[in-house]
């Protein structure tokens, strides 16, 4: 429910729901739930303009999901981590995250392949434009 409130711009209600979810997560001490909570909080912080907190939460989500071996969730998180890093102006971290997503995808046919490749291509174009302007 927190994600729905977040999408609707109801940030206080979203945060309240995320706090409730954290209580349930702590009761069950479930690593996957911690990862999902961190993912949701990253979205919350991004929506409210705190990109540094968002990046930190994405990293925490990534750590939790890697420990569990949830490959598709790890790939999604790597892509989102790159998006947040780029929004903060850290092209190198964004590029590293997207390359890692592609490495994890490997030969698998996943929709995330196009996401990571498109983001890397746009980043390359930005770097080329910056170089041309200099």
N, C-alpha and C positions, 0 to 999 in steps of 0.2 A: 504493500500500500504506500510505503514511503516514496517509491519510485513514481507512482501515479501522481501523488501530490507534487513531487518535484517537477514533473513534466507540465503540470498545470500552473507552476510558479508559486505554489503555496509552500514556501520554504519553511516556515515555522512548523506547520503540520508535518511536512516531510521529515524534519529533524526529530520531531516527537516520535514518529513511527520508526525511524532508524534507531532511536534510543531504546524503544520497546524491543526491537529486533535484537539489539545488542544484549539486552537482559536475557532473552531466550537463548541466544548463542552462548552466553556465559554459563547458563544453567546446564547446557548440554556439552559444553567444552568441545565444540565441533570445529575442526580446522577449516572445513569447507564453508561453514557458515561465517566464520571469521573472515575468510577471503571474500565472500559475497558482501558482507557488511562493509569491508574496506572499499570494495568496488563501488558500492552505493554511496558511501561517504565521499569518495573521490568525485563522483558525479555531482554530489551536493556542493562540494567546495568549488568545483569548476563553474557550476551554475550561479554561485554567489560571488564569483570573481576571485577566489583565493586559489590561484593556480599552484602556488608552492605547496599548500596543504593537499591539494588534489594530487600533485605529483608524488608526494610522500605516501598518501593512501594507496595510490596505484602500485607503488613499489611494495607496500605491505601486502596488498592483494596478490601480487605476483609471487612473492615469497611463499605465501600460504598455498597457493594453487600449484606451485612447482613441487612443494613437499608432497602434495597429494598425487602428483602425476596426471593432473587433468589437462591433457595436452591442448585441446581446443580452447579451454578457458585461459590457459597460459598464453596461447597465441593471441587471443582477443585482447588480453591484458597488455601484452607487448605492443600491440598496435595502438591501443589507447594511451599507453605510457609515452610512445613516440609522439602522438598528437599533442599531449599535454606539454611535453618537453619543447616541441616546436612553438606552441603558443607562448611559452616562456622565453623563446628566442634561442634555445639551445639546439641548434641544428645537428651538432655532433651526436648528442644523446638521442635525438629523434632518429637519426640515420642508423645508429647502433641498434636501437630497439626494433626498428622495422627490418633491418637485416637479420636480427635474431629471430624475428617472427618467420621470415622466409626460410631460415635455416631449419627451424623446427617443423615447418610445413614439409620441407623436403620434396619428395615425389608424390605426396598425398594430393588428392584433388579436393581442395577446400575452398570455400568462397573467400576466405581470408587471404588467399594468394593474390587475388586482384587488388584487394585493399592495400596490402603492403607494397605491391609493385607500383600502384598508382601514386601512393604517397612518396615513395622514393623518387619516382620520375618527376613529380612536381618539385621536390626539394632540389634535384639536380638542375631543373630549369631556373629556380630561384638563385642558385649559386652562380649559374652562367650569366644571368641578368645582372647580378651584383658585380661580377667580374667585368662585364662589358661597360658598366657605369663608371667603374674606377679609372 
